[in-house]
Amino acid sequence: MYPKRQICINKFSEILNLTVDNSIVLNLEKGIFNETIKYCKEKSIELKWSNINFSKKYSIISRKIIANMTYTPNAKDVIEKILTKEWQPETVASKTHAELYPKLHEDMKTKIMSKYLNNHVEQEHEGFFT
């Protein structure tokens, strides 16, 4: 196994307080690897660790998952959903930021929409149908 994958497995094991051979830990990492392969195939990127773009995409996805399991305000919720298998571990890597932290994205969406609506008050028009 490539060292970067083993580092990721070790980190998940530490965060989730599970053994490195636990199926949840292994499937989280496999999901990242599979999502990296999927992305690289779509972009015609060579599927080799020596390819900087392949390696970089793997790192980006793994950091996104690790961040959402450690220092984001919803970290406990993400961990709970993984451990209870509300989210299948192999599918976590394919989740968007909005799916990983829906409250934050809903709040942001509401804030942006209210700002837009407050700045774009409907004006009266004299026109063909008025």
HELIX and SHEET records of a PDB file:
HELIX    1   1 PRO A    3  LEU A   16  1                                  14    
HELIX    2   2 SER A   23  GLU A   42  1                                  20    
HELIX    3   3 ILE A   52  THR A   70  1                                  19    
HELIX    4   4 ALA A   75  LEU A   83  1                                   9    
HELIX    5   5 PRO A   89  SER A   94  5                                   6    
HELIX    6   6 HIS A   97  LEU A  100  1                                   4    
HELIX    7   7 PRO A  102  ASN A  119  1                                  18    
END                                                                             
